[in-house]
Amino acid sequence: MNLPNVLTIFRIAASPALMILLLVEGASARLAALILFVLAGLSDLLDGIIARSTDQVTGFGRFMDPIADKLLISMALISLVALRVVPAWMVLVIIGREFLIMGLRTLVAYRGEVMESSGMAKAKTFLQALAVSVILLALVLDDLSVKDMIFSPYLSLQTVGQWLLLLAMAMTVLSGLDYIYKSRWLILNLFRDNF
């Protein structure tokens, strides 16, 4: 057990706590959720940097790190749907893609091979985290009764968050197609050998 793996486990543990905090009424709970989400996001950035720079990359980390990311984002998005802050169809597209790729990665890993993350997938994760952070900040401001006209009377922080989520959803779909295309031979071999 090394520090990058501890940070990954922290993200996994933070996911249900985030959901609970989001679903509790009140500004302090929502502010705590925002802080927890930002800390979890920073832990994702740190664990990769530490693992690579100190040569602490492990099989556990390679497998669990993307799962921790998907769990954190999924719990946040599901909570935002429950709060009727984001459209359910967007969240279904994002989570559907995440679990499809995670399933393919798991099957490929079972054969001892690896589907590598792409730059597009990293950009997708960043956009998802940014969209959720902006929407959470808008919720906190709303709970504090701060008028949400951060950019102008016509463009609220909540609207910016929605547009970022739409962009993140588009990037999520594109990066999923990119994964499938780049790993098509691994996937075809997987199905050819099993059917």
Buried (B, 14 or more C-beta within 10 A) or exposed (E): EBEBBEBBBBBBEBBEBBBEBBBEEEBEBBBBBBEBBBEBBEBBEEBBEBBEEEEBBBEBBBBBBBBBBBBBBBBBBBBBBEBEBBBEEBBEBBBEBBEEBBEBBEBBBEEEEEBEBBEBBEBBBBBBBBBBBBBBBBBBBBBEEEEBEBEEEEEBBBBBBBEBBBBBBBBBBBBBEBBBEBBEEBBEBBEEEEE
